[in-house]
Amino acid sequence: MTTPRDHILVRQTRPDDFPAIIALSKTVYSFPPHWNERLLTSHLAIFPEGQLVAIDSSSGTLVGMAASLVIRWNDYNVQGSWKYFTDEGMLTNHDPVRGRTLYGAEVMVSPTMQRSGIGSALYAARRRLVEDLALPRIRAGARLRGYSRYADKMTAEDYAVNVIRGEITGMTLPFQLKQGFRVLAVVPDYLPGDPESLGYAAVIEWINRQAATPSDYGTYDPKFALPESR
Ligand SMILES: CC(C)(COP(=O)(O)OP(=O)(O)OC[C@H]1O[C@@H](n2cnc3c(N)ncnc32)[C@H](O)[C@@H]1OP(=O)(O)O)[C@@H](O)C(=O)NCCC(=O)NCCS
């Protein structure tokens, strides 16, 4: 039996993928900014290896995309927004000489194809890139999609804790946790226009054990610890 995953090819983004990426971002996100040709051209000029697409090889359709850059984490404030960490989406702050942290600027999958392993395939390729570049870690802001439904009952931090414990079914954070990420902090105003997260995001980290030294690990707050059973 074949599964959708068997048909998925992950490869580096090419300029002829841009129209499909732009269309995909409008399908995935109800709010701006969406990807556009100027931003995507900048990504390929700056860090082509960090730009990935997932293609359904049975139809040739683009079904997912991931964008990343390398940053020198200590130059940044952990409370910063998506625009701050990605230079307004241009990725011109990419710093492969001094940087040791791969920063995840985007991962998205076509809504009709979600939960069929495409996001995992993109993340596997991203982890391979980190291993090839001998970087110690990936960090990113994981939007707390779904928080808007709980905002009248709890803080965003408590929402994240409940999602981590499996007491609330989250929508994006469970995916990142499944990829081996851990939560370092919850921050406001990461994506201010996002109606589903109300702007809140979890700052997340994945460690490349082949390259990391103890100082590369973030400071874990025990309240964000995974339950033993996970
Ligand atoms: C987050 C996203 C990229 C995940 O991609 P995906 O292809 O659906 O993920 P996968 O199928 O590889 O999921 C792997 C596992 O993650 C978990 N997971 C993924 N989406 C989940 C969800 N909505 N709710 C709960 N768990 C989820 C599940 O454990 C899943 O395994 P399972 O389906 O066997 O149970 C996708 O949902 C998406 O594009 N979301 C909108 C854009 C977005 O918010 N991107 C993240 C920006 S921070």
The ligand as an ORCA input file, in Angstrom:
! r2SCAN-3c Opt
* xyz 0 1
  C       2.458     22.668     11.232
  C       2.368     21.960      9.875
  C       3.524     22.433      9.006
  C       2.506     20.439     10.122
  O       2.596     19.789      8.861
  P       1.924     18.360      8.601
  O       2.366     17.880      7.258
  O       0.486     18.429      8.844
  O       2.614     17.496      9.751
  P       2.808     15.912      9.795
  O       1.741     15.226      9.031
  O       4.212     15.607      9.402
  O       2.584     15.652     11.359
  C       3.476     14.866     12.142
  C       2.894     14.735     13.541
  O       2.813     16.038     14.163
  C       1.617     16.087     14.976
  N       0.688     17.074     14.408
  C       0.747     17.683     13.207
  N      -0.271     18.559     13.060
  C      -0.996     18.483     14.187
  C      -2.195     19.133     14.645
  N      -2.843     20.025     13.894
  N      -2.671     18.806     15.855
  C      -2.055     17.885     16.631
  N      -0.921     17.228     16.251
  C      -0.406     17.535     15.058
  C       1.005     14.690     14.916
  O       1.585     13.939     15.977
  C       1.492     14.187     13.579
  O       1.556     12.796     13.496
  P       0.182     11.954     13.185
  O      -0.548     12.664     12.084
  O       0.708     10.604     12.807
  O      -0.584     11.968     14.470
  C       1.011     22.218      9.197
  O      -0.016     21.903     10.088
  C       0.811     23.656      8.715
  O       1.168     23.995      7.590
  N       0.195     24.501      9.562
  C      -0.121     25.895      9.169
  C       1.120     26.746      9.047
  C       1.818     26.874     10.373
  O       1.224     27.215     11.387
  N       3.136     26.616     10.356
  C       3.958     26.695     11.539
  C       4.419     28.087     11.739
  S       5.112     28.258     13.372
*
